[in-house]
Amino acid sequence: MIESNKAFKQTNRNTYWQNGFLLIASYFLSGYFCINLLRVPPDNYSLLWIPSGIGLLMFLVLGNSAFLWVLIVNFILNKFTYFQNNSQQIDYYNLFLGVLSAAIDALQGFIAWKIALKLESSQKNLLFTKNSHLIFFSLLVCFLPCFLTSGLLVLVKGIQRPEGIDIATFFKLSIYFTVGNTIGIFLVAPLYWARKMHTQIITFKSLYPFVITLSIIFILYVSFYQFPPIVFLIIPLLVLFARSGNLLHSIIVSFIICILLSIGTANRLGFFGTHIDSDTSFETVLFLLTIMFVLYIATITFSELKQNQEQLQMLVSQSNRSMEVSEERYKMLAENVVDVIWVWDLSLGKFTYVSPSVYQLRGLTVEEAMMESIESSLEPDSAKKVLDKMATELKNLKNYENSKKYYYDELQQYKKDGTLIWIETVTHLVFKNNGQMEIIGASRDINQRKQAEEIQKENQNKLKELNATKDKFFSIIAHDLMNPFHTLIGFSSLLIRQSAKKDLEGVAASAKLMNDSAEKTRNLLKNLLEWAYTQTGNISYNPENLAIQTIIQEVIDLLQVTAEQKGIEVNIELPNDGTVYADKHMLSTVLRNLISNAIKYTYPGGHINISAEKSKSKWLFKIKDNGKGMPQEVCENIFKIGTHRSEMGTEKEQGTGLGLILCKEFVDKHQGKIWVDSNIREGSTFSFTIPI
């Protein structure tokens, strides 16, 4: 632990001597530079006394020990330049005056140091972060110590002059020393606080400050050799520079200006160097002091504006966060309300409020919903219903102006994806304070309820259809299926009697009738079973590629005898190599029922046309006859079970109507369509499609 403390002290000691050496060397070199290169005749006093600022830095870094170093270096500097300009031997009296002059300069730095420490401790923020700091620093740290010591320096200089100094010259030189040393402190000392503010690293985020600095140097050059008054353009450029530079940048630029302008004046160049007289130095230092004030004040002003902007932004952010918390609570309540609350302004013709729950209902943001009109948000019929009702109720509004009347409607509204949903609205027309009217409403999603109602309605229709199916089934069993059995029983009894009498012709006729009756019964039972299978979903669906000519010909072969008995001509118009992708059993059943119906309702000697045409997406089959035909109302219900009763054929053929129902079931299974076109006494055309 002891060794660690020793190492720490050694490090501090090394840092102390390093900083001390750099400051002592800077003090001496800057003084030598000012005295030898910045002297303006006729008085030949230096325009700048930069060591004044470096002396304050020495006190700030080295503390009380800086007094001795300032005294020694200042004395050496004065006497060095004195011997450089005077060849006399050493004069102890002048040595004493040199020590006295150095002591006065050290006293100036000491006073400035103490005031600076006091000023820094009294401020809440670092120095040079506010313009009030700048004013206090320039008056108390720069001007006041220089003012207190300038008179003493002038007295010492006067004692060194053989002719002495009159009162006017005393005051003139005192003011000059005060302003000059003020510039020296003001030019160098702020670097210390710039370092504390971590602005010691020169970083330009853009070339903008660099370009302005080059422009200032160019203006100084032009003022030296071409047009001296242009030097005053430096001031607005400094204000522009202050917008993008920090304090360190401003100190560096002011340092460049002071050195260049002072060198130019000392060499009789520029606006101030063109008329060298006893007032030139004073005019120059006042101009330089003005430039520094403008630059520093502008820099700190923009810095304050930036800080205020940041603080304001922080306050705004805090306010926004507070508002966000409140808004989040409101949003949580509003978004958890299922109903959408909205306000429609009748005078403006637009929504003035829509609650956030519109997103849950329709997938729209509040902004998107508020941009909609009634026509664009509602399905056309619903929009017309609302607008008509609104127009009607507006006429009657004055009759119940003070009463609350609510309207309930069920409407269809678009979601963002274009789908339609059912909503229930509750609306109320009210007067605003300015006499205008608006509608306050709430919309509720009833889509599931409407879907449930549709399902219920569908189920009721299905129930009716099932009841019709049941009635049809029992009708077939009770009537159509029983009749053939009555025929079989009757003719079988007759057959027994005829066989007993050995009436062979009668037996043959009865046997033929019994065979026909049994065949019809078999076909009826076959259709009945197939239809029953379709109702239970047990029938198999096995599509395959079928040759159209082959399958139609097979059906015609089965029905050819029946057609020939009635003298009906069957014409076929089919493609040579057409194939259709379908279930063979189902397609055969559809063709058999439609062709047999055509034969049944065609008069003897008539004709039937069977055709098939292929388009891009489907096969179209047509079975056309020139038979009885039927009215339009029968055509509309012919494929619906329970709504159509089979008519008798042209030769009293019986039917059940079940075949056409079965045709529709099988065509639907193929995702095709079936329909009929017919006119009474002109015949019928049954058409159906099978998709490719």
Summary of the structure (lengths in Angstrom):
residues: 692
radius of gyration: 57.8
end to end distance: 98.4
largest distance: 188.2
contacts: 2084
relative contact order: 0.04
helix: 65%
strand: 13%
